Amino acid sequence: MAAVAAEANGEPLFGQVVGQLEPSPLMDERVLRRLCGMLGVPAAGSLADQAAACRAALLGGEPEPAAVAPRGQAMERAYEGTARGSVESLGRWNEKGDDRAMPVKLKAETLREKKNMVRVGFGKLVDELVQTKGASSGILAISNWKKMRGPHEVTVSGVSWSASPDDVSYQRHGFVGMESGQRQNIRFPDFEGVVDDFGEEDQIAVYRVTLPSGGLRGKWAGRPPPPAPEDLYTGPRSDGLLSTEEISGEYSAACICAGCPWICNSMTVVPLGPDMIETWRTCCLFCPPFIGPIVAGGVQTRNPGTNTFRDPHPSKIVTFSADGTARATQGCGNFKKRRTSQKRTFQKVDARDLAGNWRGCFCHPLVYSWPFSPVFCTTKTALNEDQYEESGRCCFLCLPIPISGTHTRVYVNGHPTNGFDSTNCCGAPDFHWHRDPGCAAQNPGSNAGSFIFAKKVG
C-alpha cells in the first residue's frame, strides 16, 4: 500500500508520466496492475491511462488525462480509460502486376495524395470492421507500380484492404522482409503504431489494423493526431522571415497574365501554422472567345528560408513581401494587400455544417458553350466532422446524370484544411474546396483553377 499512500500525498505514481515521454515498462506495469487490483480499477488502456484511473479512484472524481502527451498524439483517445487500437507492420511481401495479391481500391501519384489516400483507405477499412459483426482486425496493404503519363514515367501507389482478420492473400507471392528505410510517419489518434513503409515496386507493405476495445467516438478514424502547439504558431518569427499571420488577409490585382489574362483578381490568405497557408482565389478569364469566372482553393507551403510559398506543382509559387505585395511568379502582375484587410485565422468548415441541399453549375469559358453548361442539384449528408456523402443529379443537354460519392477532408502535415477529396466516375481526383459552409468550388487538382461553383440553398 506504499504506492497508494504516495499517490494520496500527490507524489508521482509508478507508471504516471512525469517529465518523460514513456514510463519505464516492466516494473511500472507490474506495480500498476497490483494497484488496479487493490482499487478495483480495470487494468485497461496505456500505463498513463491506468495511472489516471487509479488517481481518480483514490481522490474521487473522473480520470484525468495523461500529464504529457508526445506532440499531441495522445490528445485524442478512443475513450478515456480504454485501450486504443493498433497498427502492426507485417513486413513487405512480393507483388506481381499481372496477378495482384489483393485488389487495389484507391490510387494516387503525388506524395501528398498518397498520404491522404492511405488515411482514406485506413478510414474505410475501420468503417468496414465496425460494420462487420465479429470482426476486430483487418489487413491494410500499400502497393506500387510504374506507368507512362505522356512522355514521362510516374510511380503510382495503390491501397488495398480486407475486413477479414484471417485474410492471408497478401502472402501469395512470398515474403520479402521486415526492414524498410522509409519513414512516412503516418499516425492515427485512436490507434497505437505507425504506417512508415509504402513499399516499393513489386513489393507491398502490409499492416494489421486492430480496433480499439472500447470502440470509436464517431470521428473519422483516418484523421491525423492534432498538431503540436509549435506547429500551430503563426506569430512573429526570430529568423527575419514574414510570419504567416503577417501575410494573412485580403489581396487584389487588376490583371495577372499567366498564359491568359485574368482580370478582377482576389485572393484570401489564411495561416495554417508557421510555414503553411490556405488560399482562396477568384478571378475572371478574359481572352475572347474564352470568358468566364474562375476559382481556386489550395494549400501552399513555405520554401525553407524564404517568403515564397508553393503548392505541390513546382511552377505554382507566390512570393510575399513586407510592403504587402504578393507576386505569382508563374505570370506577370502583383497582388496587393487591400487597405481594409484584416489578419485572418483559419476557420475549419465542419462537414456537419455542409449538410443540406446544394445547387451548382459548370461555367464553361467558351462563350458559345454557355447555353449548354451543366447544372447540379445535390444533397450533402454529414458522416462526421471530416466526411460527407453527396448524391443528386447533373443535368446536361436535358439528360439527368446521377452523382454520388463520399468526400473526405484533406489534411496536410497534420493540419486540417477546407478541401474535401473524392474520386469521380472516371477515377480521377475530385476536390471540393469550401470557402465557408455555404460556398464551394470543385477543383480538378490542388490550387488549380475551376469553372464549377456551388451554393448551399437549404
Sequence and secondary structure as in RCSB ss.txt:
>XXXX:A:sequence
MAAVAAEANGEPLFGQVVGQLEPSPLMDERVLRRLCGMLGVPAAGSLADQAAACRAALLGGEPEPAAVAPRGQAM
ERAYEGTARGSVESLGRWNEKGDDRAMPVKLKAETLREKKNMVRVGFGKLVDELVQTKGASSGILAISNWKKMRG
PHEVTVSGVSWSASPDDVSYQRHGFVGMESGQRQNIRFPDFEGVVDDFGEEDQIAVYRVTLPSGGLRGKWAGRPP
PPAPEDLYTGPRSDGLLSTEEISGEYSAACICAGCPWICNSMTVVPLGPDMIETWRTCCLFCPPFIGPIVAGGVQ
TRNPGTNTFRDPHPSKIVTFSADGTARATQGCGNFKKRRTSQKRTFQKVDARDLAGNWRGCFCHPLVYSWPFSPV
FCTTKTALNEDQYEESGRCCFLCLPIPISGTHTRVYVNGHPTNGFDSTNCCGAPDFHWHRDPGCAAQNPGSNAGS
FIFAKKVG
>XXXX:A:secstr
 HHHHHHHTT   TTS SSSSS  HHHHHHHHHHHHHHHT    S HHHHHHHHHHHHH SS    S  GGGTTS
S SSTTS  EEEEEEEEEE  TTS SS   EEE SHHHHHHHHHHHHHHHHHHHHHSTT  EEEEEEEEEEEEET
TEEEEEEEEEEES TT  GGGTT EEES       EEETTEEEEE    BBTEEEEEEEE  TT   SS TT   
   HHHH  S  SSS   HHHH EEEEEEEEESSSEEEEEEEEEEE STTEEEEEEEEEEEETTEEEEEEEEEEE
EE TTSSEEE SSTT EEEE TTSEEEETTSB EEEE TT          HHHH EEEEEEE  SBGGGGGG  E
EEEEEEEEETTEEEEEEEEEETTEEEEEEEEEEEEEETTEEEEEEE B TTS B EEEEEETTEEEEESSTT  B
 EEEEE  
